[in-house]
Amino acid sequence: MRIGVVQHDPTDDESLDLRALRDGVAAAAERGACSVVVPCVEPIARDSSLYARFRSLVGDDHPDVELVIPCPGGSALVPTAFGLAALRLEDACLRADGDAAGARAFVWQFTPESEIQAEGLLEFAIAVSLHTPGLVITAATGSADEGWRARGSAIVQVGMVLAEAGDGNDVIVADVPDPMLEPEPPGPHPVLPVILAQRLAAHEGRKIVPPWPADMS
């Protein structure tokens, strides 16, 4: 089974964003992807009619391609071609627990605030894939307002990085075995990298003590 991921840098022009996402799906389909993860960026996150129109247009273009879009307010557990998937957005991706019971895959949409956060996300995805479930798909976006580039999209299975995106708009595909591989036995419960724990704490108004001395002199 071939899975694709569209990584997208949003602009301030919704028509350009929709065109870029549609082109990304087309590129993944041309490379043989039967299921494509697309980040739910503005404007389709804001406007349900545009979301429906986008799905319809892509369906007309590529009727055999499944779209997996982790939109706000959508279902947390969604049946997909690669099994039941737990869809998570932003900081919810950093909690490897909760509503994932029975899921065969995690699908994360994440906006890294720095290159090191993107690296931390990949490290965390690898650790999670060694626990359960064994497939973790990350679809990264950027932020035009904050000046953050999209980076960090990847397809990871049981500790192996099957595909990893570069910076900015990109499309990746990878072949995933069917039936999918699972960690046997499951590895230790994944530990959140410090850079991501700091992000989570900052967003929640908490402070964490890093595991190194404050005085590095």
N, C-alpha and C positions, 0 to 999 in steps of 0.2 A: 504494500500500500504506500503510495507516495503522497506526502503531506507538504503543503506550502505555507509560507508565512509572508505577509506583506508588512514591511516596516515603513513608517510614513512620518515625514516631517511636515506638520501642519503649516498652512499659510494663512493669510487674512482674506483669502478669496475662496469661498466655498465651492465654486465651480471647478477651480484648479484642484482642490482637495479631492472632490468626487472623481474627477478625471484621473488623478494619480492613483487612487485606490482601484478604480476600474482597470487601469492599465496594469497595475500590480497583479490583480487576479488573472488577467489575460496572460501575463508573462509566466505565472505559476502554472496555468492550464497548459500553455504551450510546452512546458517542461514536464508535463505528464501528471501534475498533481490532481488527485480526485477530491481532496478536501483542502480548503485554504482558510487559514486564520487571518482575519482582517481586523485591525484595531478600530474601535468605535470612537472616531475623532469627531470634533465639530466639523460640519454641521449635523451629521447624522445622529450624534448623541443628543442634540437639542431638539431636532425636528423629526417626529415619528413618520411624517409623510415622506420626507426625504430618505429616511432609512428604508421605508417600504419601496420607494422608487428605485433606490440603489440596488436593493435585492432583486427587484424585478428586471432591471436592465442587465445585471450580471447573469441572471437566470436565462434571459433571452440570448445573451452572447455565448454562455457556456452552460447549457442545461444539465450536463453531467457532472458539474463541479458543485460540491457542497461548500457553503459559506459558514464559517464559525465566527461569530462576532460577539465579543463579551461586552454588551451594552449595559449602562447603568439601569437598574430596575428590572433587568432581565433575569431569567432563571439561573440559579447558581449551579444547577446540575442539568446538563443538556446531553441527549443522545446524539452521537456523531458516528461517522464512518469508522472512527478508530476507538469506539466504545464510549461509555458514559464519561463525560468530561466535567470537571469542576472548574467553572469560569470565575476568575477573580480580577479585580481592578485595583491598580495602584497599591496602597499600603496593605490591602487585604491579601496581596500576594506574599507578604512577608510573614504570614501566619500559616504554617504548614499543618493546620488542624481544622477543626470546625466541620463545615458541611461537605466534606469530601468522602463520606462513607459510601463505599461501593464504586467510587470513581476509578476508571482505568487510566485517566490522564488529568493533569493540571493544564489549564490554558490561562496564562497570565498576560494581562495588558499593563504595561509599566512605563512610566516616564522617568528615566534616570536624570538626576539633577547634576551629574558629573560623570566623567569617564570612569572614575573609581567605583561609583555606585553601579554602573553597568557591569563592571568586572565582578563586583560583589554579588549581583543578581545571578550571573552565570555560575559562580561558585556555589550559591545557595541552590540553584536549580539542579546542579550535579548531585549535591548532598541529598536533596529531596528525592531525586530519581533512584537513589540507592535504598530508600526507605519504602515508601509506598504512596501513590502509584508509581510505576516505573517509567512513565512518559511525562515529560514536562516541556511545554511549548510556551515560549515567551514572545510576545509581539510588542515591540517597543515603539513609542512615539516621542516626538519632541514637543517643545513649547515655543512658539514664535514670540509670545509675550515675554518669556523669561530668558530667551536666547539659548535654550537647551537643545542640542542636537539629538535626533533619534539614534539610539545605539543600544545594542544588547539583545536583539532578537536572536533566538536560538531554538533548535530542536534537540532535546537531550533524552536519551533512553538508557536507563540502568548505568549511569555514570559515564556514558559515552556521548560526546558532542557530535551529533550527526551533521549539523549544519549551523553556521553562525554568520550573522550579517555584519556588514561594515557600518560606516556612519552614514546618516541621511537616508533618503529613500532607497530601499533595497528589497529584493525578493530572494528568499531561500527555499529550497525544497530538499526533502530527504526521504529515503525509503525506510519505512518502518515495518518490521516483520508482522505478519498476520497468520496465526495469533501473536499478539505482542509479547515481548519479553517482560518478565517481572523479576524483581530482586529476590533471590533465593539463597539463604534466608534474608529477610529484610535487614538492612543495615541499621546503625544507631539512629536515634531521633536526630534530625538535622538541627544544627546550631546556626542561628542567624549571624552572618558576618558582622563585625563591629560597625562598619560604615553604614550598613543598613539598619542596625539597631539604633544608631545615632539619628538617622533620618526619622525612624518611627517615633523615637522619643521626642524629637524636636516638633514633629507634627502633632503630637499628643500633649505638648507642654510639659514634658518630663525631662529629667537629666539622668544620664547614665555615667557611671565611672568607668573609663576605659581601662583595659587590663594591662596598663603599663604606667610607670611613674610619671607624674605630671612634670617633674623637673628632669629634662633629658640632658642637662649639661654635665 
